[in-house]
Amino acid sequence: MSAPATLVPEDRYPTRLPEPRDPIRREEPTVWGDTFSGPLAESDLQSMSDRGYLVRPGTMPEAWLPTLTAELGRMAGEVAPDDPRFIRERDGGIRSVFEPHILSDVLAEVLTMDTVLPVARQLLGSDVYVHQARINMMPGFTGGGFYWHSDFETWHAEDGMPAMRAVSCSIALTENFPFNGSLMVMPGSHRTFYPCVGATPRNNHASSLVRQEIGVPSRQTLTDAAAQHGIDQVTGPAGTALWFDCNIMHGSGSNITPYPRSNIFVVFNSVQNQLVSPYRAETPRPEYLAARTFRPFNEPVLT
């Protein structure tokens, strides 16, 4: 079931503004479910609520890793030159593969594992659908980083996501060391929305997937946020999952080591948080970046 873009409701989180604006206190809870609605314990839910992220070792069984690595190689070898779902680094290497759950039955199965889908439903307190999924590849020596940003800022401005009721799950396919571009987060920053300056350029998604320059806070804003919240770096062996709130400030450095880093990244959005018309863009981004399908994930399709 697909929803057409609708009229934009009241904008509680204005961004992409001509002038700087003070940070905005978040209105929505971070955790919508309880201990009776999923596998997470009360301590896990409290940690997610307080810090905005949760690390779950052993989410991906070790036996799956060779199969998934082979799937990555297969998809990279079969990519059509003009397929927009394959995002390349400036040197030509593949940076991200979008919609891997559509390109691969194996990857689709990952999203439905009992260590993944029930957690998403518990955190969001509802049925969920996949807003976006991709595989991020950060090869040794040449892998580019991701500048500091809140995902919700982009999803709100360019996709029309009304509220902060989405969560991301990043599953490591290779070991994340402190030195190979592992993700950094500012714990607690998810409780504050940081408006950004600068209008959204037309077709901004084409360049932002390689280098994000629009929808990022100023250096002073980031300095103040880091002073208030600190910075945590998330590391761990392959198979570890990082769950993080849609509004947490996060980023990663480039990988100049010989050790590659890749992960499966999936965004679950509540079916009660359906997209509307973009708040700060002329047109919605393509379906492979922001799905406008709100059928609960894993629900059978009637034919």
SEFI-252428 format. One record per atom (N, C-alpha, C): residue number from 1; atom name; x, y, z. Coordinates in steps of 0.05 Angstrom, whole numbers, m for minus. Example, Ala and Ser with C-alpha at 12.3 -4.5 7.8 and 13.67 -1.06 7.14 Angstrom:
SEFI-252428
   resi   name       px       py       pz
      1      N      264     m114      156
      1     CA      246      m90      156
      1      C      264      m66      156
      2      N      257      m45      142
      2     CA      273      m21      143
      2      C      258        1      157
//
This chain:
SEFI-252428
   resi   name       px       py       pz
      1      N       17      m24        0
      1     CA        0        0        0
      1      C       18       25        0
      2      N       15       42      m19
      2     CA       31       66      m21
      2      C       13       90      m16
      3      N       25      110       m2
      3     CA       11      134        4
      3      C       21      157      m13
      4      N        3      171      m26
      4     CA       12      195      m41
      4      C       20      217      m21
      5      N       38      235      m29
      5     CA       46      257      m12
      5      C       21      273       m6
      6      N       18      280       20
      6     CA       m5      295       28
      6      C        4      323       36
      7      N      m15      340       43
      7     CA       m9      367       52
      7      C        8      366       76
      8      N       26      385       79
      8     CA       45      386      101
      8      C       31      395      127
      9      N       31      379      148
      9     CA       19      389      173
      9      C       38      409      187
     10      N       30      417      210
     10     CA       47      437      225
     10      C       75      426      228
     11      N       94      444      222
     11     CA      123      437      224
     11      C      134      443      251
     12      N      137      422      268
     12     CA      147      426      295
     12      C      178      428      296
     13      N      191      421      273
     13     CA      220      420      273
     13      C      230      435      248
     14      N      226      461      246
     14     CA      236      476      223
     14      C      266      475      220
     15      N      275      472      195
     15     CA      303      470      189
     15      C      308      480      160
     16      N      333      480      151
     16     CA      341      491      125
     16      C      332      520      123
     17      N      339      535      144
     17     CA      329      562      147
     17      C      349      583      136
     18      N      339      608      131
     18     CA      358      628      121
     18      C      376      639      143
     19      N      367      637      168
     19     CA      382      647      191
     19      C      384      626      213
     20      N      405      627      229
     20     CA      407      607      251
     20      C      384      610      271
     21      N      377      587      283
     21     CA      355      587      303
     21      C      364      569      326
     22      N      354      576      350
     22     CA      361      560      374
     22      C      352      531      371
     23      N      367      513      384
     23     CA      358      485      385
     23      C      330      482      396
     24      N      316      461      387
     24     CA      288      456      395
     24      C      287      430      411
     25      N      273      432      434
     25     CA      270      408      451
     25      C      252      388      437
     26      N      260      363      437
     26     CA      244      341      425
     26      C      218      338      440
     27      N      196      332      425
     27     CA      170      328      437
     27      C      163      299      442
     28      N      172      282      423
     28     CA      164      253      425
     28      C      182      237      443
     29      N      172      215      454
     29     CA      189      197      469
     29      C      209      183      451
     30      N      230      171      462
     30     CA      249      156      446
     30      C      239      127      444
     31      N      230      116      466
     31     CA      220       89      468
     31      C      190       89      471
     32      N      176       75      453
     32     CA      147       75      453
     32      C      134       50      464
     33      N      150       28      465
     33     CA      140        3      476
     33      C      149       m2      504
     34      N      143      m26      515
     34     CA      151      m33      542
     34      C      162      m61      542
     35      N      169      m72      565
     35     CA      182      m98      567
     35      C      164     m121      558
     36      N      138     m116      557
     36     CA      119     m137      549
     36      C      115     m138      518
     37      N      127     m119      504
     37     CA      122     m117      475
     37      C      145     m125      458
     38      N      166     m137      470
     38     CA      189     m145      455
     38      C      211     m157      472
     39      N      234     m164      460
     39     CA      255     m178      474
     39      C      273     m161      491
     40      N      272     m135      489
     40     CA      290     m118      505
     40      C      281     m116      534
     41      N      301     m117      552
     41     CA      296     m115      580
     41      C      292      m86      588
     42      N      282      m81      612
     42     CA      278      m54      621
     42      C      304      m37      621
     43      N      326      m50      628
     43     CA      352      m35      627
     43      C      359      m27      599
     44      N      353      m44      579
     44     CA      359      m36      552
     44      C      341      m13      543
     45      N      316      m14      550
     45     CA      298        7      542
     45      C      305       34      555
     46      N      314       32      580
     46     CA      322       56      594
     46      C      347       68      582
     47      N      366       51      575
     47     CA      391       60      563
     47      C      385       74      536
     48      N      367       62      520
     48     CA      360       74      494
     48      C      347      101      499
     49      N      330      102      519
     49     CA      316      127      524
     49      C      335      149      533
     50      N      354      142      550
     50     CA      373      161      562
     50      C      395      170      542
     51      N      406      150      528
     51     CA      430      155      512
     51      C      424      157      482
     52      N      401      146      474
     52     CA      394      148      445
     52      C      405      126      428
     53      N      420      107      440
     53     CA      430       85      425
     53      C      434       60      442
     54      N      436       37      430
     54     CA      438       12      444
     54      C      454       m8      427
     55      N      474      m20      439
     55     CA      491      m40      425
     55      C      482      m68      433
     56      N      478      m85      412
     56     CA      468     m112      416
     56      C      487     m132      403
     57      N      507     m142      418
     57     CA      526     m162      407
     57      C      511     m187      399
     58      N      522     m201      379
     58     CA      511     m227      371
     58      C      484     m225      356
     59      N      477     m202      346
     59     CA      452     m200      331
     59      C      452     m217      306
     60      N      474     m217      292
     60     CA      477     m233      268
     60      C      494     m258      274
     61      N      482     m282      271
     61     CA      497     m307      276
     61      C      523     m308      259
     62      N      544     m317      270
     62     CA      570     m318      256
     62      C      568     m335      230
     63      N      551     m355      231
     63     CA      548     m373      207
     63      C      537     m358      183
     64      N      523     m336      188
     64     CA      511     m321      165
     64      C      532     m304      150
     65      N      554     m297      163
     65     CA      572     m277      152
     65      C      584     m285      125
     66      N      594     m309      121
     66     CA      604     m316       95
     66      C      583     m314       73
     67      N      559     m322       79
     67     CA      537     m320       59
     67      C      532     m291       52
     68      N      531     m274       71
     68     CA      526     m245       66
     68      C      549     m233       51
     69      N      573     m240       57
     69     CA      596     m230       43
     69      C      595     m238       14
     70      N      587     m262        9
     70     CA      584     m272      m19
     70      C      562     m257      m33
     71      N      540     m250      m19
     71     CA      518     m235      m31
     71      C      527     m207      m39
     72      N      544     m195      m23
     72     CA      555     m168      m29
     72      C      571     m169      m55
     73      N      588     m190      m57
     73     CA      604     m193      m81
     73      C      586     m198     m106
     74      N      565     m213     m102
     74     CA      547     m219     m125
     74      C      534     m193     m135
     75      N      523     m178     m116
     75     CA      509     m153     m124
     75      C      528     m133     m137
     76      N      552     m131     m126
     76     CA      571     m112     m137
     76      C      579     m120     m165
     77      N      580     m147     m170
     77     CA      588     m156     m197
     77      C      566     m154     m217
     78      N      541     m152     m208
     78     CA      518     m151     m226
     78      C      506     m123     m230
     79      N      518     m103     m217
     79     CA      507      m77     m218
     79      C      507      m65     m246
     80      N      484      m54     m254
     80     CA      483      m40     m280
     80      C      495      m12     m277
     81      N      509       m3     m297
     81     CA      523       23     m295
     81      C      505       46     m288
     82      N      480       45     m296
     82     CA      462       67     m291
     82      C      442       62     m268
     83      N      447       42     m252
     83     CA      429       36     m229
     83      C      434       56     m207
     84      N      415       74     m201
     84     CA      420       95     m181
     84      C      422       85     m152
     85      N      414       60     m148
     85     CA      416       49     m121
     85      C      444       43     m112
     86      N      463       42     m131
     86     CA      491       37     m125
     86      C      505       64     m125
     87      N      513       73     m101
     87     CA      526       99      m98
     87      C      556       95      m97
     88      N      570      110     m113
     88     CA      599      106     m116
     88      C      615      129     m102
     89      N      638      121      m93
     89     CA      657      141      m83
     89      C      667      157     m106
     90      N      681      179     m101
     90     CA      691      196     m122
     90      C      713      182     m138
     91      N      725      161     m126
     91     CA      745      146     m141
     91      C      733      123     m157
     92      N      706      120     m156
     92     CA      693       99     m171
     92      C      685       75     m155
     93      N      696       71     m132
     93     CA      688       48     m115
     93      C      660       51     m104
     94      N      647       28      m98
     94     CA      620       29      m88
     94      C      620       37      m58
     95      N      604       58      m52
     95     CA      601       68      m25
     95      C      577       56      m11
     96      N      554       55      m25
     96     CA      530       44      m12
     96      C      513       30      m33
     97      N      498       10      m24
     97     CA      479       m4      m41
     97      C      452       m1      m28
     98      N      433       13      m41
     98     CA      407       17      m29
     98      C      387       m6      m38
     99      N      367       m9      m22
     99     CA      347      m30      m26
     99      C      359      m58      m28
    100      N      378      m65      m11
    100     CA      390      m92      m12
    100      C      370     m114       m6
    101      N      349     m108        9
    101     CA      328     m127       16
    101      C      311     m133       m7
    102      N      311     m116      m28
    102     CA      297     m122      m52
    102      C      314     m136      m73
    103      N      340     m129      m72
    103     CA      359     m141      m91
    103      C      367     m170      m82
    104      N      364     m176      m57
    104     CA      373     m202      m46
    104      C      353     m214      m27
    105      N      344     m239      m31
    105     CA      327     m252      m13
    105      C      341     m258       14
    106      N      367     m263       13
    106     CA      382     m268       37
    106      C      382     m243       55
    107      N      386     m220       44
    107     CA      387     m196       59
    107      C      358     m189       69
    108      N      338     m195       54
    108     CA      311     m191       63
    108      C      305     m208       88
    109      N      316     m232       89
    109     CA      312     m249      112
    109      C      325     m238      137
    110      N      348     m224      133
    110     CA      361     m213      156
    110      C      343     m194      171
    111      N      328     m178      156
    111     CA      311     m158      168
    111      C      288     m170      185
    112      N      281     m195      179
    112     CA      259     m208      194
    112      C      269     m226      216
    113      N      295     m226      222
    113     CA      305     m244      243
    113      C      293     m235      270
    114      N      291     m254      288
    114     CA      279     m248      314
    114      C      297     m230      331
    115      N      321     m225      323
    115     CA      338     m206      337
    115      C      337     m178      325
    116      N      320     m175      304
    116     CA      318     m149      290
    116      C      290     m138      290
    117      N      272     m151      275
    117     CA      245     m139      272
    117      C      230     m136      298
    118      N      230     m155      317
    118     CA      216     m151      342
    118      C      227     m128      359
    119      N      253     m123      356
    119     CA      265     m101      371
    119      C      255      m74      360
    120      N      253      m72      333
    120     CA      243      m48      321
    120      C      214      m43      330
    121      N      198      m64      330
    121     CA      170      m60      338
    121      C      168      m52      367
    122      N      185      m63      384
    122     CA      184      m56      412
    122      C      193      m27      416
    123      N      214      m18      403
    123     CA      223        9      407
    123      C      203       30      397
    124      N      189       23      375
    124     CA      171       43      364
    124      C      142       38      373
    125      N      137       17      387
    125     CA      110       12      398
    125      C       88        8      378
    126      N       95       m3      355
    126     CA       75       m6      334
    126      C       87      m25      312
    127      N       70      m31      293
    127     CA       80      m44      269
    127      C       99      m24      255
    128      N      117      m35      239
    128     CA      137      m18      226
    128      C      139      m25      197
    129      N      150       m7      181
    129     CA      158      m12      154
    129      C      186       m2      149
    130      N      198      m11      127
    130     CA      226       m3      121
    130      C      226       24      106
    131      N      234       45      120
    131     CA      236       71      107
    131      C      260       72       87
    132      N      282       60       96
    132     CA      305       59       79
    132      C      323       36       88
    133      N      336       23       69
    133     CA      356        2       76
    133      C      379        5       56
    134      N      403       m1       66
    134     CA      426        0       49
    134      C      449      m16       62
    135      N      468      m22       45
    135     CA      494      m33       55
    135      C      515      m11       51
    136      N      528       m4       73
    136     CA      550       15       71
    136      C      576        0       70
    137      N      592        8       51
    137     CA      619       m4       47
    137      C      640       17       51
    138      N      659       11       68
    138     CA      681       30       73
    138      C      707       14       70
    139      N      717       12       45
    139     CA      740       m5       39
    139      C      765        7       53
    140      N      785      m10       56
    140     CA      810       m1       67
    140      C      823       20       50
    141      N      836       39       62
    141     CA      852       60       50
    141      C      835       82       37
    142      N      812       76       25
    142     CA      798       96        9
    142      C      769      102       19
    143      N      760       88       39
    143     CA      732       92       48
    143      C      727      119       60
    144      N      708      133       49
    144     CA      701      160       58
    144      C      683      160       82
    145      N      685      181       99
    145     CA      669      182      123
    145      C      642      195      118
    146      N      626      198      140
    146     CA      600      211      139
    146      C      601      234      160
    147      N      596      258      151
    147     CA      599      281      169
    147      C      576      281      190
    148      N      581      295      212
    148     CA      561      297      233
    148      C      534      306      223
    149      N      513      292      232
    149     CA      486      299      223
    149      C      466      283      240
    150      N      441      293      239
    150     CA      418      278      250
    150      C      403      268      226
    151      N      398      242      225
    151     CA      382      231      202
    151      C      355      243      200
    152      N      342      248      223
    152     CA      315      258      223
    152      C      314      285      208
    153      N      335      301      211
    153     CA      335      327      197
    153      C      331      324      167
    154      N      344      304      155
    154     CA      341      299      127
    154      C      314      286      121
    155      N      306      267      137
    155     CA      281      253      132
    155      C      257      272      135
    156      N      260      290      153
    156     CA      238      310      157
    156      C      238      330      134
    157      N      261      342      128
    157     CA      263      363      108
    157      C      257      353       80
    158      N      269      329       73
    158     CA      269      321       45
    158      C      249      298       40
    159      N      241      283       61
    159     CA      223      261       57
    159      C      195      266       68
    160      N      192      286       86
    160     CA      166      291       98
    160      C      159      273      121
    161      N      179      264      136
    161     CA      174      249      160
    161      C      165      268      182
    162      N      140      265      192
    162     CA      129      285      210
    162      C      142      285      238
    163      N      145      261      250
    163     CA      153      260      278
    163      C      177      241      281
    164      N      189      244      305
    164     CA      212      227      312
    164      C      203      200      322
    165      N      194      183      304
    165     CA      185      157      312
    165      C      196      136      292
    166      N      223      138      289
    166     CA      237      119      271
    166      C      263      112      285
    167      N      274       88      278
    167     CA      298       79      291
    167      C      315       65      270
    168      N      341       67      273
    168     CA      360       54      254
    168      C      374       31      268
    169      N      379       11      252
    169     CA      395      m13      261
    169      C      418      m17      242
    170      N      442      m15      252
    170     CA      466      m20      236
    170      C      480      m45      246
    171      N      481      m65      228
    171     CA      493      m91      235
    171      C      520      m94      222
    172      N      540      m97      238
    172     CA      568      m99      228
    172      C      573     m125      213
    173      N      583     m123      189
    173     CA      591     m147      173
    173      C      621     m152      175
    174      N      635     m132      185
    174     CA      664     m135      190
    174      C      669     m123      218
    175      N      692     m129      229
    175     CA      697     m117      255
    175      C      700      m87      254
    176      N      688      m74      273
    176     CA      690      m45      276
    176      C      712      m39      297
    177      N      734      m29      287
    177     CA      756      m20      305
    177      C      753        9      311
    178      N      768       19      330
    178     CA      768       48      335
    178      C      781       64      312
    179      N      796       50      295
    179     CA      813       63      275
    179      C      804       59      246
    180      N      782       45      241
    180     CA      774       40      213
    180      C      747       53      206
    181      N      742       76      217
    181     CA      718       91      210
    181      C      693       83      225
    182      N      695       71      248
    182     CA      671       63      263
    182      C      655       87      271
    183      N      629       83      275
    183     CA      610      105      280
    183      C      615      118      307
    184      N      612      144      307
    184     CA      613      160      332
    184      C      585      173      336
    185      N      577      173      361
    185     CA      551      185      369
    185      C      554      204      392
    186      N      536      223      394
    186     CA      535      241      417
    186      C      512      232      435
    187      N      518      217      456
    187     CA      496      205      473
    187      C      479      227      486
    188      N      453      225      483
    188     CA      435      244      494
    188      C      427      267      475
    189      N      442      269      453
    189     CA      436      291      434
    189      C      409      286      420
    190      N      398      262      421
    190     CA      373      256      408
    190      C      350      271      420
    191      N      353      282      443
    191     CA      332      297      456
    191      C      330      326      447
    192      N      348      334      429
    192     CA      348      361      419
    192      C      349      361      389
    193      N      333      378      376
    193     CA      334      381      347
    193      C      350      406      341
    194      N      369      403      323
    194     CA      387      425      316
    194      C      380      435      288
    195      N      365      457      286
    195     CA      358      468      259
    195      C      384      475      244
    196      N      383      472      218
    196     CA      406      477      201
    196      C      400      501      182
    197      N      421      513      173
    197     CA      418      537      155
    197      C      424      529      127
    198      N      409      540      108
    198     CA      413      535       80
    198      C      391      520       67
    199      N      381      530       44
    199     CA      359      517       30
    199      C      368      491       17
    200      N      349      473       13
    200     CA      354      447        0
    200      C      357      452      m30
    201      N      380      445      m42
    201     CA      383      448      m71
    201      C      366      428      m86
    202      N      359      433     m110
    202     CA      344      414     m127
    202      C      362      389     m131
    203      N      350      365     m129
    203     CA      364      340     m132
    203      C      388      338     m113
    204      N      384      347      m89
    204     CA      405      347      m69
    204      C      415      319      m63
    205      N      397      299      m65
    205     CA      404      271      m57
    205      C      427      260      m74
    206      N      430      270      m99
    206     CA      451      259     m116
    206      C      479      264     m105
    207      N      483      287      m93
    207     CA      509      294      m82
    207      C      512      288      m53
    208      N      490      289      m38
    208     CA      491      286       m9
    208      C      498      257       m1
    209      N      493      238      m19
    209     CA      499      210      m12
    209      C      529      204      m14
    210      N      544      222      m26
    210     CA      573      219      m28
    210      C      586      238       m8
    211      N      576      263       m7
    211     CA      587      282       12
    211      C      565      300       22
    212      N      558      298       48
    212     CA      536      313       59
    212      C      545      341       67
    213      N      533      361       54
    213     CA      540      389       61
    213      C      515      405       68
    214      N      491      396       60
    214     CA      466      409       67
    214      C      453      393       90
    215      N      442      407      109
    215     CA      429      393      131
    215      C      448      385      153
    216      N      471      399      155
    216     CA      490      393      176
    216      C      492      418      194
    217      N      495      414      220
    217     CA      497      437      238
    217      C      523      452      234
    218      N      524      476      244
    218     CA      548      492      243
    218      C      569      480      262
    219      N      594      488      257
    219     CA      616      478      274
    219      C      612      487      303
    220      N      601      511      307
    220     CA      596      520      334
    220      C      575      504      348
    221      N      554      497      333
    221     CA      532      480      343
    221      C      543      453      351
    222      N      560      441      334
    222     CA      571      415      340
    222      C      590      416      364
    223      N      605      438      366
    223     CA      623      441      388
    223      C      608      443      414
    224      N      586      458      414
    224     CA      569      460      438
    224      C      556      434      445
    225      N      547      419      425
    225     CA      534      393      430
    225      C      553      373      441
    226      N      578      373      430
    226     CA      598      354      440
    226      C      606      361      469
    227      N      607      387      475
    227     CA      614      395      502
    227      C      592      386      522
    228      N      567      387      513
    228     CA      545      379      530
    228      C      542      349      533
    229      N      546      334      511
    229     CA      539      306      510
    229      C      563      287      509
    230      N      586      297      500
    230     CA      608      279      496
    230      C      605      264      470
    231      N      625      247      464
    231     CA      625      230      440
    231      C      632      202      448
    232      N      615      183      440
    232     CA      621      154      443
    232      C      628      143      416
    233      N      647      125      415
    233     CA      653      110      391
    233      C      644       81      394
    234      N      630       71      374
    234     CA      618       44      376
    234      C      635       25      360
    235      N      646        5      374
    235     CA      663      m15      362
    235      C      652      m43      370
    236      N      662      m63      356
    236     CA      653      m90      363
    236      C      658     m109      340
    237      N      656     m135      345
    237     CA      660     m155      324
    237      C      637     m156      304
    238      N      642     m169      282
    238     CA      622     m173      262
    238      C      598     m187      275
    239      N      574     m179      267
    239     CA      549     m190      278
    239      C      537     m172      300
    240      N      552     m152      308
    240     CA      542     m133      329
    240      C      522     m114      316
    241      N      500     m108      330
    241     CA      481      m88      320
    241      C      482      m63      337
    242      N      481      m41      324
    242     CA      478      m15      337
    242      C      450       m4      330
    243      N      434       m1      350
    243     CA      408       12      347
    243      C      410       41      355
    244      N      401       60      339
    244     CA      403       87      347
    244      C      379      103      338
    245      N      372      122      354
    245     CA      348      139      350
    245      C      352      156      325
    246      N      330      162      311
    246     CA      331      177      286
    246      C      343      205      289
    247      N      343      216      313
    247     CA      352      244      317
    247      C      379      246      330
    248      N      392      224      336
    248     CA      418      227      350
    248      C      439      238      331
    249      N      457      255      341
    249     CA      478      266      325
    249      C      500      245      322
    250      N      508      239      297
    250     CA      527      217      293
    250      C      543      223      267
    251      N      565      209      265
    251     CA      582      212      241
    251      C      605      192      243
    252      N      621      191      222
    252     CA      644      173      222
    252      C      667      185      205
    253      N      691      178      213
    253     CA      715      188      198
    253      C      721      170      175
    254      N      739      178      158
    254     CA      748      162      135
    254      C      764      138      145
    255      N      766      118      128
    255     CA      782       94      134
    255      C      807       94      118
    256      N      830      101      131
    256     CA      855      100      118
    256      C      872       76      126
    257      N      859       57      140
    257     CA      873       33      148
    257      C      869       11      127
    258      N      884      m11      129
    258     CA      879      m33      110
    258      C      854      m50      116
    259      N      840      m43      138
    259     CA      818      m60      147
    259      C      791      m49      138
    260      N      777      m62      120
    260     CA      751      m52      110
    260      C      730      m53      132
    261      N      710      m37      128
    261     CA      687      m37      147
    261      C      661      m35      130
    262      N      643      m54      134
    262     CA      618      m54      121
    262      C      596      m61      140
    263      N      572      m52      134
    263     CA      549      m57      152
    263      C      523      m57      137
    264      N      503      m71      147
    264     CA      476      m70      137
    264      C      462      m48      154
    265      N      450      m29      140
    265     CA      437       m7      154
    265      C      407       m7      145
    266      N      390       m8      165
    266     CA      361       m8      159
    266      C      346       11      178
    267      N      329       27      166
    267     CA      313       46      181
    267      C      284       36      183
    268      N      274       32      207
    268     CA      247       24      211
    268      C      231       49      219
    269      N      208       53      206
    269     CA      191       76      214
    269      C      164       64      223
    270      N      152       77      242
    270     CA      125       68      251
    270      C      105       72      229
    271      N       86       54      227
    271     CA       64       57      207
    271      C       46       80      215
    272      N       49       90      240
    272     CA       34      113      249
    272      C       48      139      244
    273      N       70      138      230
    273     CA       87      162      224
    273      C       91      164      194
    274      N       70      161      179
    274     CA       72      160      150
    274      C       82      187      139
    275      N       97      185      117
    275     CA      108      209      105
    275      C       87      226       92
    276      N       92      252       93
    276     CA       75      272       80
    276      C       93      286       59
    277      N       83      308       48
    277     CA      100      323       30
    277      C      125      333       44
    278      N      147      336       30
    278     CA      172      345       43
    278      C      168      373       55
    279      N      181      377       78
    279     CA      178      403       92
    279      C      197      424       80
    280      N      220      415       69
    280     CA      239      434       59
    280      C      252      424       33
    281      N      236      414       15
    281     CA      246      405      m11
    281      C      223      407      m31
    282      N      230      411      m57
    282     CA      210      415      m77
    282      C      194      389      m82
    283      N      209      367      m83
    283     CA      196      341      m88
    283      C      208      319      m70
    284      N      193      298      m65
    284     CA      204      276      m48
    284      C      228      263      m62
    285      N      245      251      m45
    285     CA      268      236      m56
    285      C      257      210      m68
    286      N      274      196      m84
    286     CA      265      171      m97
    286      C      258      150      m77
    287      N      241      131      m86
    287     CA      231      110      m69
    287      C      253       94      m56
    288      N      276       90      m70
    288     CA      297       73      m58
    288      C      311       87      m35
    289      N      307      114      m32
    289     CA      318      129      m10
    289      C      297      133       13
    290      N      272      135        5
    290     CA      251      140       25
    290      C      225      127       16
    291      N      220      103       25
    291     CA      197       88       16
    291      C      171      101       26
    292      N      152      103        9
    292     CA      126      114       16
    292      C      105       91       18
    293      N      115       67       24
    293     CA       99       44       29
    293      C       96       40       59
    294      N       71       38       68
    294     CA       68       36       97
    294      C       54       10      106
    295      N       55      m10       89
    295     CA       46      m37       97
    295      C       66      m47      119
    296      N       56      m57      141
    296     CA       74      m68      161
    296      C       94      m88      149
    297      N      119      m85      156
    297     CA      139     m102      144
    297      C      134     m131      151
    298      N      139     m148      130
    298     CA      135     m177      132
    298      C      105     m185      131
    299      N       88     m166      126
    299     CA       60     m173      122
    299      C       56     m185       95
    300      N       42     m208       92
    300     CA       39     m220       66
    300      C       25     m202       46
    301      N       34     m202       22
    301     CA       22     m186        1
    301      C       m1     m203      m11
    302      N      m25     m193      m12
    302     CA      m48     m207      m23
    302      C      m48     m204      m53
    303      N      m51     m226      m67
    303     CA      m52     m224      m96
    303      C      m78     m236     m107
//
